[in-house]
Amino acid sequence: MNFKKILIINPYGIGDVIFTTPMIKNLRLAHPQARIAYLANARTADFIKSSLEIDQVFIYDRDEYVKAYRQNPLTFAQKWISFLQVIRRENFEVVFDLSLNSTFGFLSFAAGIKQRIGFNYRGRGQFLTHKIDLLGFEGQHVVDFFLDLLKYVNVPVIDRHLNLTIPDQDIKWAQDWLVKNKVDPNKTLIALFPGGGASWGDQAKYRLWGAPKFAELVDKMVENFDAAIILMGDSRDQALCSEVARLARSPLHDAVGQTSLLGLAALFKQCRAAVINDAGSVHVAVAIGVKALSIYGPVDPKVYGPYPPEEHMTVQKGLPCQPCYRRFRMPQCSHVSCLRDLTSQEVYRKVQGIL
C-alpha cells in the first residue's frame, strides 16, 4: 500500500526522538511521495523541524495540558478536543504511536486513523490495531524496537543509522562562537558534556560520573593531545560544569547554557571528538557523525547507547549488577559503584581509542 499521509507520535526527549530517525528514513525511502508528520514535545520540536524527511510538526506540551486541567477541567477538555480536531482534519492513514500511552492511542482512534501501530506496554495498547507486547526495552536497542514496527506496513529496513540535519544558520553560529571565544583552531577540539540530561529529573544523579573525575580527564586530554575543551550542557548543568571548570588545572571554553539544541549539535560538529555522560546529547553527536565516547552506569548501552552499537565506543565499569535500570525503573542504590569506581584513567584509555 502506498500511504499518502503518515503520523509518528513521540512526546519524549532528545534521545528518544533521534532514535526514530532510522524509522523516518526508511518510511521516506518506501513512500517518497507521502506526507510525513511528527507529534513531538516543545523541547524537541526544532530537531524534527530541521529534518528533511518531515513535512509537518505538531507540538504537544504536556505541562500546558496539566496546567489547564488544574485551572479548569472544562478548559482542559476544550483544549484537548481542539487538538484532536487538528489531527483529525489531516486524514492520516497510519500512525506509529511510540508513546507507550493509551491517551495517544485514543487520540489516534478518535482522529479516525485506520492503522494504529505501536507497543502494548502494560495493557495500554488497547486502541492500537497492530501492536508488539512490551514489558520494557530490553534485549535489543530501542532503535531496533522502533524499526520492528515497520513490518506491519511491509516497509523494508535499508538504513539503520541515526541522522540529524543542522541548519546553516546554526553552523554559522557555532563557527562564530569559536572565534568569539578565541578557541585555537590548531588544537584538538573536544566537547565535554558532564550532565545527565533533563529526562530523568531528580534521578539524573544516578547517571553522573562526577565533576572531580571529569576534571582529571580534562587535564589528561589537554596534556597528551594538546586539546582545547569546550564545556557543554544546558542551564540545569551549570553548577556541575562550574565545578568541573574549578577543579581542572587546564582552562576550558564554557558554552554551558549558551546553545539551543541545534546550536549544541552545530558546536559538536566543530569538534574532533566528544566525551559525554549518559544523556540525549550522546545521540546528537552520533547522529551528526562526531566520534563520541559515552559513559554508562545503571543504563544498558546495548539498549540505550550509541547506534549502531558496533560503530561507536562506550565505557562502563562492568560490575555484575550492571545494568540495573530495567523496564523503565531505577532501583534504589546508595553507592552507584558503577560510576563511583570508574576511574579517569579507564575513561582516558577509551579517549585514546577514538583519537
C-alpha positions as CSV (number, residue, x, y, z in Angstrom):
1,M,0.0,0.0,0.0
2,N,1.2,3.5,-0.9
3,F,0.5,5.8,2.0
4,K,-0.2,9.5,1.4
5,K,-0.2,10.6,5.0
6,I,1.8,9.2,7.9
7,L,1.9,10.3,11.5
8,I,4.6,9.5,14.1
9,I,3.9,10.2,17.8
10,N,6.8,10.5,20.2
11,P,6.3,13.0,23.0
12,Y,9.6,12.2,24.8
13,G,13.2,13.6,25.0
14,I,16.1,14.2,22.7
15,G,17.5,10.7,22.6
16,D,14.0,9.1,22.1
17,V,13.4,11.4,19.1
18,I,16.7,10.8,17.5
19,F,16.1,7.1,17.9
20,T,13.2,7.5,15.5
21,T,15.3,8.9,12.7
22,P,16.1,5.5,11.1
23,M,12.3,4.7,11.1
24,I,11.6,8.0,9.4
25,K,14.4,7.5,6.8
26,N,13.0,4.0,5.9
27,L,9.4,5.3,5.7
28,R,10.6,8.0,3.4
29,L,12.5,5.6,1.2
30,A,9.4,3.4,0.9
31,H,7.0,6.2,0.4
32,P,8.8,9.1,-1.2
33,Q,5.6,11.0,-2.1
34,A,3.9,10.6,1.3
35,R,3.4,13.5,3.7
36,I,5.1,12.5,7.0
37,A,4.1,14.4,10.1
38,Y,5.5,14.2,13.7
39,L,3.9,14.9,17.0
40,A,6.7,15.9,19.5
41,N,7.1,17.9,22.6
42,A,8.1,21.6,22.5
43,R,11.7,20.9,23.6
44,T,12.5,18.6,20.7
45,A,10.3,20.2,18.0
46,D,13.3,22.1,16.4
47,F,15.1,18.9,15.9
48,I,12.1,17.5,14.0
49,K,11.5,20.6,12.0
50,S,15.1,20.5,10.7
51,S,14.6,17.0,9.3
52,L,14.5,16.8,5.5
53,E,12.1,13.8,5.7
54,I,9.4,15.5,7.9
55,D,6.8,17.7,6.3
56,Q,4.8,18.8,9.4
57,V,5.3,19.0,13.1
58,F,2.6,19.1,15.8
59,I,3.7,20.2,19.2
60,Y,2.2,18.6,22.3
61,D,3.3,20.3,25.6
62,R,2.1,18.1,28.4
63,D,2.7,20.8,31.0
64,E,0.3,23.0,29.3
65,Y,-2.4,20.4,29.4
66,V,-1.7,19.6,33.1
67,K,-1.9,23.3,33.9
68,A,-5.1,23.7,32.0
69,Y,-6.7,20.8,33.9
70,R,-5.7,22.1,37.3
71,Q,-7.1,25.5,36.5
72,N,-10.3,24.4,34.9
73,P,-11.2,20.8,33.7
74,L,-13.6,22.3,31.2
75,T,-10.8,24.4,29.6
76,F,-8.7,21.3,29.5
77,A,-11.4,19.3,27.7
78,Q,-11.9,22.1,25.2
79,K,-8.1,22.3,24.6
80,W,-7.9,18.6,24.1
81,I,-10.8,18.4,21.7
82,S,-9.4,21.3,19.7
83,F,-6.1,19.4,19.4
84,L,-8.0,16.2,18.4
85,Q,-9.8,18.1,15.6
86,V,-6.5,19.4,14.2
87,I,-5.2,15.9,13.9
88,R,-8.5,14.6,12.6
89,R,-8.6,17.2,9.8
90,E,-5.3,15.8,8.4
91,N,-6.9,12.4,7.5
92,F,-3.8,10.3,8.3
93,E,-3.9,6.8,7.1
94,V,-1.4,5.3,9.5
95,V,0.1,6.3,12.8
96,F,3.2,5.0,14.6
97,D,2.5,5.6,18.2
98,L,5.7,5.4,20.3
99,S,4.2,7.0,23.4
100,L,3.5,3.7,25.3
101,N,0.4,5.6,26.5
102,S,-3.2,4.8,25.9
103,T,-4.0,8.6,25.7
104,F,-2.3,8.9,22.4
105,G,-3.8,5.6,21.2
106,F,-7.3,7.0,21.9
107,L,-6.3,10.3,20.2
108,S,-5.4,8.3,17.0
109,F,-8.6,6.2,17.3
110,A,-10.8,9.3,17.8
111,A,-9.0,11.1,14.9
112,G,-10.1,8.3,12.6
113,I,-6.7,6.9,11.7
114,K,-7.4,3.4,10.5
115,Q,-4.0,1.8,11.0
116,R,-2.6,2.4,14.5
117,I,0.7,0.8,15.2
118,G,2.7,0.7,18.4
119,F,3.6,-1.1,21.7
120,N,1.3,-2.7,24.1
121,Y,3.0,-1.7,27.3
122,R,1.2,-2.8,30.5
123,G,-2.0,-3.2,28.6
124,R,-2.0,0.4,27.3
125,G,-2.2,-0.5,23.6
126,Q,-6.0,-1.2,23.6
127,F,-6.6,1.3,20.9
128,L,-3.9,0.1,18.6
129,T,-4.7,-2.1,15.6
130,H,-1.2,-3.6,15.3
131,K,1.0,-3.9,18.4
132,I,4.0,-5.5,19.9
133,D,3.7,-6.6,23.6
134,L,6.3,-4.8,25.7
135,L,7.5,-5.1,29.3
136,G,10.3,-2.7,28.6
137,F,13.1,-2.0,26.1
138,E,15.5,-4.9,26.7
139,G,17.4,-7.5,24.6
140,Q,18.0,-5.2,21.7
141,H,18.4,-1.5,21.0
142,V,15.4,0.9,21.2
143,V,16.0,1.8,17.5
144,D,15.5,-1.9,16.6
145,F,12.2,-1.9,18.6
146,F,11.0,1.1,16.5
147,L,12.2,-0.5,13.3
148,D,10.3,-3.7,14.1
149,L,7.1,-1.8,13.8
150,L,7.7,-1.2,10.1
151,K,6.9,-4.9,9.4
152,Y,3.2,-4.1,9.8
153,V,3.3,-1.9,6.7
154,N,5.8,-4.0,4.8
155,V,8.5,-1.3,4.8
156,P,12.0,-2.9,4.4
157,V,14.8,-1.7,6.7
158,I,17.5,-0.4,4.4
159,D,19.2,2.3,6.6
160,R,19.8,1.9,10.3
161,H,21.9,5.0,11.0
162,L,20.8,7.9,13.1
163,N,20.7,11.2,11.3
164,L,20.2,14.8,12.1
165,T,20.2,17.9,9.8
166,I,21.8,21.0,11.2
167,P,20.5,24.3,9.5
168,D,23.2,26.6,8.0
169,Q,22.4,29.4,10.5
170,D,23.3,27.1,13.4
171,I,26.6,26.0,11.8
172,K,27.4,29.7,11.3
173,W,26.5,30.4,14.9
174,A,28.9,27.7,16.1
175,Q,31.7,28.9,13.9
176,D,31.2,32.5,15.2
177,W,31.1,31.2,18.8
178,L,34.6,29.6,18.3
179,V,36.0,32.9,17.0
180,K,34.4,35.0,19.7
181,N,35.7,32.7,22.4
182,K,39.2,32.6,20.9
183,V,39.3,28.8,20.5
184,D,42.6,27.9,18.9
185,P,41.8,26.1,15.6
186,N,45.1,24.4,15.6
187,K,44.3,22.4,18.8
188,T,42.4,19.2,19.0
189,L,38.9,20.3,19.8
190,I,37.0,18.1,22.2
191,A,33.5,18.6,23.5
192,L,32.8,17.6,27.1
193,F,29.2,17.1,28.4
194,P,29.2,16.1,32.1
195,G,25.5,16.5,32.7
196,G,22.8,13.8,32.7
197,G,20.1,15.4,30.5
198,A,16.6,16.5,31.5
199,S,14.6,13.4,31.0
200,W,15.5,11.7,34.3
201,G,14.7,14.7,36.5
202,D,15.8,14.1,40.2
203,Q,17.1,10.6,39.3
204,A,19.7,12.1,37.0
205,K,22.2,11.8,39.9
206,Y,22.3,8.1,39.2
207,R,23.8,8.8,35.8
208,L,26.5,11.3,36.7
209,W,30.2,10.3,36.7
210,G,31.1,13.3,38.8
211,A,33.0,16.6,38.5
212,P,36.3,15.5,40.0
213,K,36.8,12.7,37.5
214,F,35.8,14.8,34.6
215,A,38.3,17.4,35.7
216,E,41.1,14.8,35.9
217,L,40.1,13.6,32.4
218,V,40.3,17.2,31.1
219,D,43.8,17.6,32.3
220,K,44.9,14.3,30.8
221,M,43.4,15.2,27.4
222,V,44.9,18.7,27.4
223,E,48.3,17.4,28.4
224,N,48.5,14.5,26.0
225,F,46.6,15.7,23.0
226,D,47.2,19.5,23.1
227,A,43.4,19.7,23.3
228,A,41.0,22.6,23.6
229,I,38.0,21.6,25.7
230,I,34.5,23.0,25.2
231,L,32.4,22.5,28.2
232,M,28.7,21.9,27.2
233,G,25.4,21.5,28.9
234,D,22.1,23.2,29.5
235,S,21.2,25.6,32.3
236,R,20.4,22.7,34.7
237,D,24.0,21.5,34.4
238,Q,25.5,24.9,35.3
239,A,26.6,24.0,38.9
240,L,28.1,20.7,37.9
241,C,30.0,22.2,34.9
242,S,31.3,25.1,37.0
243,E,32.7,22.5,39.5
244,V,34.5,20.7,36.6
245,A,36.0,24.0,35.5
246,R,37.0,24.9,39.0
247,L,38.7,21.6,39.7
248,A,40.5,21.3,36.3
249,R,44.1,22.7,36.2
250,S,43.6,23.4,32.5
251,P,41.4,26.2,31.1
252,L,38.1,25.3,29.4
253,H,35.9,27.1,27.0
254,D,32.4,27.4,28.7
255,A,29.4,27.0,26.4
256,V,27.0,25.8,29.2
257,G,23.5,27.2,28.8
258,Q,24.5,29.2,25.7
259,T,23.2,27.0,23.0
260,S,19.9,26.0,21.5
261,L,19.5,22.2,20.8
262,L,20.5,22.7,17.2
263,G,23.3,25.1,18.4
264,L,24.6,22.3,20.6
265,A,24.6,19.9,17.6
266,A,26.4,22.5,15.5
267,L,29.0,23.1,18.2
268,F,29.5,19.3,18.4
269,K,30.1,19.3,14.7
270,Q,33.1,21.6,15.0
271,C,34.8,19.1,17.4
272,R,37.1,16.2,16.6
273,A,35.5,14.1,19.4
274,A,33.1,14.3,22.3
275,V,33.1,12.8,25.7
276,I,29.6,12.6,27.1
277,N,27.8,11.3,30.1
278,D,24.8,9.1,29.6
279,A,22.4,11.7,28.1
280,G,20.5,12.5,24.9
281,S,23.5,14.6,23.7
282,V,25.3,11.3,23.1
283,H,22.8,10.6,20.3
284,V,23.1,14.2,18.9
285,A,26.8,13.7,18.5
286,V,26.4,10.2,16.9
287,A,23.7,11.5,14.5
288,I,25.9,14.2,13.1
289,G,28.9,11.9,12.7
290,V,31.1,13.0,15.6
291,K,33.3,10.4,17.3
292,A,31.7,10.1,20.7
293,L,32.8,8.3,23.9
294,S,29.8,7.9,26.2
295,I,29.9,6.9,29.9
296,Y,27.4,4.5,31.3
297,G,26.4,3.4,34.8
298,P,23.0,1.9,35.6
299,V,21.7,2.0,31.9
300,D,22.5,-0.7,29.4
301,P,24.3,0.9,26.4
302,K,23.3,-2.1,24.2
303,V,19.7,-0.9,24.6
304,Y,20.1,2.9,25.1
305,G,23.6,3.6,23.9
306,P,25.0,4.9,20.6
307,Y,23.6,3.3,17.5
308,P,24.6,1.2,15.7
309,P,26.4,-0.1,18.8
310,E,29.2,-1.8,16.9
311,E,30.2,1.5,15.3
312,H,30.7,3.6,18.5
313,M,32.6,3.5,21.7
314,T,31.2,3.4,25.3
315,V,32.8,2.9,28.7
316,Q,31.4,1.2,31.8
317,K,32.9,-0.4,34.9
318,G,31.4,-3.8,34.1
319,L,30.2,-4.7,37.6
320,P,27.9,-7.8,38.0
321,C,25.0,-5.5,39.0
322,Q,25.2,-3.6,35.7
323,P,22.8,-2.7,34.1
324,C,20.3,-2.2,36.9
325,Y,17.9,0.2,35.1
326,R,15.3,-2.2,33.6
327,R,11.7,-1.8,32.4
328,F,11.8,1.9,32.9
329,R,12.6,1.6,36.6
330,M,15.7,2.6,38.5
331,P,16.2,0.6,41.8
332,Q,17.3,2.4,44.9
333,C,21.1,2.4,45.1
334,S,23.1,4.0,47.9
335,H,26.5,3.6,46.3
336,V,26.3,3.8,42.5
337,S,29.6,1.9,42.4
338,C,29.3,1.5,38.6
339,L,30.2,5.2,38.3
340,R,31.9,5.8,41.6
341,D,34.6,3.2,40.9
342,L,35.1,4.1,37.2
343,T,38.4,5.9,37.1
344,S,39.5,8.8,34.9
345,Q,42.4,6.6,33.6
346,E,39.9,4.0,32.4
347,V,37.9,6.6,30.5
348,Y,41.1,8.2,29.2
349,R,42.2,4.9,27.7
350,K,38.9,4.9,25.7
351,V,39.6,8.5,24.7
352,Q,42.9,7.4,23.2
353,G,40.9,4.8,21.2
354,I,38.8,7.5,19.5
355,L,41.6,10.0,19.0
